[in-house]
Amino acid sequence: MQTTITPIEVSAIIPVGTRTDNLLDLHANYKRGLDACGVTYEMIYVIDGTRVGEREQLMALRRQGERLKIIQLTKAFGEATALMVAFANAVGARLMTLPAYFQIEGQEIAKMLAASGSADVVVARRWPRRGSRFERFRRGAFHTVLRLIIGAGFRDLGCGVRILRRAVAEELTIYGDQHRLLPVLASRHGFTVIEIDVAQSPRDRFRGRYRPREYLHRALDVFTVFFLARFTKKPLRFFGMVGSITVGVGGAMIAILVVQRLLFDVPLADRPALLLSSLLLVLGVQLFALGLLGELIIFSHAKDIKDYKVAHIIEAVDNGRRDAAPVRPPAAEPERLGGTPRAGASSLP
């Protein structure tokens, strides 16, 4: 008797890191939401490092008969690495990332899956959003800066609930803390990204506080994605622009010093402006040279870089036949490499 294997439609991925809630309650919440969707799914937990308590909770779920996959990393590599490992081990056609703590209600998963039919990436926005006045200010400032620098109009990139097609996971490579900006990278690669409103969980409460270095890390992440999104294949435009401004400022300062020395007999000795202008000139030339080196590297690897996506190919047909180029006589067929023209070959498909 042959057994039919039902394909997995959705792979739910939960990276277990530094911030976690009770995984027993969380698993039940997510499972109810997935069961209500009527799709075949698998649940994958990636334990980022040696987290004994969280591992025991997941093993208890397995002993209760829950069908879930547990992947444990040898040490804490970060959430981006945990997601990449889960993407490589998932088998579903669509991949859903879920945080290891309460952010949305489980029944909102159905709304996310329904929206994923018309987009490559679906991003959840918790709305209406609760939180203190400072939290609202911090979120608004972050997304405003992101919109001004990158041009991304997302409103809740801190939400870890997302659905993406397998092609997106296979195309994108994230590292560090870039998992938060995954929708921005997907949009840059030409994928369709939409953001929908979902109900925030009443248990979505961050009780700690962010250290100052966390804000610095987020600023550096935004700058990294800004460079990747706009100057990956044209580094000279970035370094050349900054270098030209630096050279211009340094050149103007030196010109002023020269005029003062020649026309107004102002001595150049013991003037810090001379040293500063010289440093600006040297720095500008170095930045420009760095951009040129980047352009040479991109030029040498341009044939291997494919940063576009083909949405559709619509071919012309005529009476049920594909349009073809005019048929040439067999004798006019160009010579093929390693052989002679095929005198008796037909040009028709």
Secondary structure, 3 states (H helix, E strand, C coil): CCCCCCCCCEEEEEEECCCCCCHHHHHHHHHHHHHCCCCCEEEEEEECCCCHHHHHHHHHHHHCCCCCEEEECCCCCCHHHHHHHHHHHCCCCEEEECCCCCCECHHHHHHHHHHHHHCCEEEEEECCCCCCHHHHHHHHHHHHHHHHHCCCCCCCCCCCCEEEEHHHHHHCCCCCCHHHHHHHHHHHCCCCEEEEEECECCCCCCCCCCCHHHHHHHHHHHHHHHHHHHHCCCHHHHHHHHHHHHHHHHHHHHHHHHHHHHHCCCCCCCCHHHHHHHHHHHHHHHHHHHHHHHHHHHHHHHHHCCCCCCCCCCCCEECCEECCCCCCCHHHCCCCCCCCCCCCCCCCC
